[in-house]
Amino acid sequence: MKLWSNSFEDGARIPGEFAFAIVDPAHHVTLSQNRNPHLAWSDLPAGTASLVLICCDGDVPSIPDDVNQEGREIPATLPRVDFFHWLLVDLPPTPAAIAAGSYSSAVTPRGKNGPAAAHGTRQGINDYTGWFASDHDMSGDYYGYDGPCPPWNDSIVHHYEFALHALDLRRLPLDGRFSGADVRRAIAGHALASARIVGTYTLNPRLA
């Protein structure tokens, strides 16, 4: 099973158009185009009934105290946790590609609608839902794809894993609003094969 993207190479930097934010020298960051990247696959195992796509950043600071604080930098030694950026389930095996910008093409304050999405798919809530929960202008359920926006003062480059799982199920047994943890539990024991690619991103000018 193979997975690739025409938007970025495996192990390389994700272009800013596919991020939630880009560097702004005057204000640290500014919102970007927030387009989902192109993805394509081949060599699915026999019996594949549907696909699940999970995009996760495993480099998110476990303690938010220093995040985006002037005069501070988040240390590389701080323990890191997962932050889900995209949960796409019930994806048909064919056509064997997702076009760039077909699921997200802008930052949507208060989040995009869901869970129903294009081509009979469903999307879970990403972790911007929790991040913006106390923000009056941005709070809401963030369904679907929202791209990278790591802290601008983080001392490490973040890694964004796009993992595609071929399942023996036509429909994932989840209903309503679901999270990354819910998806991981639901696919356990049903993945026939998986493929992954990783893109990197930083908003720290020192690391860019």
HELIX and SHEET records of a PDB file:
HELIX    1   1 GLY A   16  PHE A   18  5                                   3    
HELIX    2   2 ALA A  118  GLY A  120  5                                   3    
HELIX    3   3 TYR A  128  TRP A  131  1                                   4    
HELIX    4   4 GLY A  180  ILE A  187  1                                   8    
SHEET    1   A 3 LYS A   2  TRP A   4  0                                        
SHEET    2   A 3 LEU A  39  SER A  42 -1                                        
SHEET    3   A 3 ALA A  97  ILE A  98 -1                                        
SHEET    1   B 2 ALA A  21  ASP A  24  0                                        
SHEET    2   B 2 HIS A  28  LEU A  31 -1                                        
SHEET    1   C 5 ARG A 122  GLN A 123  0                                        
SHEET    2   C 5 ARG A  80  LEU A  91 -1                                        
SHEET    3   C 5 SER A  50  PRO A  61 -1                                        
SHEET    4   C 5 HIS A 158  LEU A 167 -1                                        
SHEET    5   C 5 ALA A 191  TYR A 201 -1                                        
END                                                                             
